[in-house]
Amino acid sequence: MRLLLVEDDLMIGESVLDALRGEGYAVDWVRDGALADTALRTETYDLVLLDLGLPRLDGIQVLKALRARRDATPVLIATARDAVASRIAGLDAGADDYVLKPYDLNELAARIRALLRRAAGRAEPVFTYGRISLNPATHEALLDGEPLALSQREWAVLEALIARPGMILSRAQLEEKLYSWKDEISSNAVEVYVHSLRKKLGADLIRNIRGMGYMIAKSPAPGAGGETA
Ligand code: CA
């Protein structure tokens, strides 16, 4: 999952960035509203964490412009505890939820998971697909109830696909989930992670749709996942 962090305070931004990367998200960080606006016009994000008090363009303006483009990217606004009016303005301008500053990083992570879940049309906090289950809160992956060791990027590829069964994700779309601006991407990175996931989960789970990308079937075949045949 790829997130945009919009926060002008250097120290706060660094701690939030660390915390979100620790949760396994690819995160881009911008420190003013104009850069946020540009990033949102040019890149695709799964969620935006938007501070409202920002230089150059305030958060409400960034949010209004986003929604005016009919862009439904989930937005979590951050406001001071006593700033009720700006919270209301933010929600009415199209924010999906809010967090209070100073951030409680555990609460922030939980609200992000809840929003991502809702955006994917799910109510349950754990992904289950056939014999596989993924828990974004604990980063625990299970196969037939047994712990399955996945690297952070294997997890990210599998989560992206399992969140959208039946939908083809192109290599570029998967790369976007895995990397932020600063990361170097090798040209076959996605193939490498798909290959290692197939070794762990069976060759049939992740399908390669020639010339288009990768997908997981809309519903699991009997015994899907873990078959090495
Ligand atoms: Ca600020």
Residues whose N, C-alpha, C, O or C-beta is under 5 A from the ligand:
A	BS01	CA	D8 D51 G53 L54
